Amino acid sequence: MTLPAPAACLSRVAGIAPLAFLPPARLDGLSHSVGQPSRDSFWIAALLALCVTIALGILGGWPRGGIGLMIAAAGLSGLVVTRLAARLLGGQTGDVAGAAQQLAEAAVLTGLLITIAA
């Protein structure tokens, strides 16, 4: 198993967070024309990502603390980007979703590496 599988799974859910919890920042933007995922869809995706991460982490023999830190890092980074977008832009854009995903992936991998190296 490779490291990116759970990291990619968790980070994609973090990227959906701004889309599900914020309105589009601009009414003439592409994000507005595409629509908005429901919050229920977000929570279902988050639950599935959580299950996949835990299962793959246990099967991979990763430290339990590392698995927990990965999950916390993804959630926290998604929350931070969502809150910043709400405060600075008044909503979400595709770039905000991409930034949330990228930050979450870096945070997730960093959290796992911290526990493995310790």
C-alpha positions in Angstrom: 0.0 0.0 0.0 1.2 3.5 -0.7 1.0 6.5 1.5 -1.1 8.7 -0.9 -4.2 6.5 -0.8 -5.6 7.6 2.6 -4.0 11.1 2.2 -5.8 11.6 -1.1 -9.0 10.3 0.3 -9.0 12.6 3.3 -7.8 15.6 1.4 -10.5 15.3 -1.2 -13.1 15.5 1.5 -11.4 18.6 3.0 -11.6 20.2 -0.5 -15.4 19.6 -0.5 -15.9 21.4 2.9 -15.9 25.0 1.5 -18.2 23.9 -1.3 -20.7 22.3 1.1 -20.7 24.9 3.8 -20.2 28.2 2.0 -22.2 30.0 -0.7 -20.4 30.9 -3.9 -18.3 34.0 -3.5 -19.6 35.5 -6.8 -22.9 35.1 -8.5 -21.3 35.2 -11.9 -18.6 32.6 -11.1 -18.4 29.0 -12.3 -19.0 27.7 -8.8 -22.4 29.3 -8.7 -23.4 27.7 -12.0 -22.3 24.2 -11.0 -24.3 24.1 -7.8 -23.5 23.2 -4.3 -23.1 19.7 -2.7 -25.4 19.1 0.2 -24.1 19.0 3.8 -25.4 15.5 4.1 -23.3 14.5 1.0 -20.3 16.0 2.7 -20.8 14.1 5.9 -21.3 10.8 4.0 -18.1 11.4 2.1 -16.3 12.3 5.4 -17.5 9.1 7.0 -16.4 7.0 4.1 -13.0 8.7 4.0 -12.6 8.1 7.8 -13.4 4.4 7.4 -11.0 4.0 4.4 -8.2 5.7 6.3 -8.7 3.7 9.5 -8.9 0.4 7.5 -5.9 1.1 5.3 -3.9 2.5 8.2 -4.5 -0.6 10.4 -3.8 -3.0 7.5 -0.6 -1.0 6.7 0.6 -1.3 10.3 0.7 2.5 10.8 0.8 3.9 14.4 -2.7 4.5 15.7 -1.6 8.0 16.7 -0.5 8.6 13.1 -3.9 7.6 11.8 -5.6 9.9 14.3 -3.3 12.8 13.5 -4.0 12.3 9.8 -7.7 12.6 10.4 -7.4 15.6 12.7 -5.0 17.4 10.3 -7.5 16.9 7.4 -10.4 18.2 9.4 -8.5 21.1 10.8 -7.1 22.2 7.5 -10.5 22.0 5.8 -12.0 24.0 8.6 -9.3 26.7 8.5 -9.6 27.2 4.8 -13.4 27.3 5.0 -13.3 29.9 7.8 -10.7 32.0 5.9 -12.7 32.0 2.7 -15.9 33.0 4.6 -14.1 35.9 6.3 -11.9 37.1 3.4 -14.1 36.3 0.3 -17.6 35.9 1.7 -17.9 32.5 0.1 -16.2 29.7 -1.8 -14.6 29.4 -5.2 -13.0 26.6 -7.1 -9.6 28.0 -6.1 -10.6 27.8 -2.4 -11.6 24.2 -2.8 -8.3 23.4 -4.5 -6.4 25.2 -1.7 -8.3 23.3 0.9 -7.4 20.0 -0.8 -3.7 20.8 -1.2 -3.3 22.1 2.3 -5.1 19.0 3.7 -2.9 16.6 1.8 0.3 18.3 2.9 -1.0 18.3 6.5 -2.1 14.7 6.5 1.2 13.4 5.1 3.2 15.6 7.6 1.1 14.3 10.5 1.7 10.7 9.5 5.4 11.3 9.0 5.8 12.9 12.3 4.5 9.8 14.1 6.4 7.4 12.0 9.7 9.3 12.5 9.2 9.6 16.3 
